[in-house]
Amino acid sequence: MAKVERRFTINAPIEKVFSYITDPANEMEYIPSVIDIRDIAGKGVGQRCSWTYKMVGIPLKGEAEVTEYIPNQQYVKRVRVVL
């Protein structure tokens, strides 16, 4: 299974950054190829949403579910493409 990890420093309180990153409605602002987020339901573990991502001009639709959530520490999503 592939693992994607990226690290960088943001000069802001962790609570503010974590709250922003864990709200799927904000993903279009920081993931350039996401063109739609919809059907957001829940918070924390079990939160779900549907999305559309455009790769080389081709829209891909998918779903995401939060599988691990530790406030201000860890946020893990399982993402799958829906054909």
Residue, then its C-alpha position, 0 to 999 in steps of 0.5 A: m500500500a502506498k503511503v504519502e507523507r509531506r512535512f512543512t512548517i506553518n507559523a500559526p497555532i496548532e489548533k487553528v491549523f488542525s481545524y482548517i486541515t481536517d475540514p474537507a470543505n477547505e481542501m480545494e484551497y490547498i490541494p490544487s487539483v481538487i475541483d469539488i468536495r461534497d456530501i461531507a458527513g460527521k467529524g473525527v473518525g468515520q467522517r466521510c466525503s465525496w470528491t472530484y479530482k482532475m488529473v491531466g484533464i480527466p476528472l476522477k471521482g472518489e470517496a474519503e473516510v477518516t480512519e484515525y483522528i487524534p485532535n491536534q496530532q494526527y489525521v488519517k484518511r482512506v481515499r478510494v477512486v469510484l469508477 
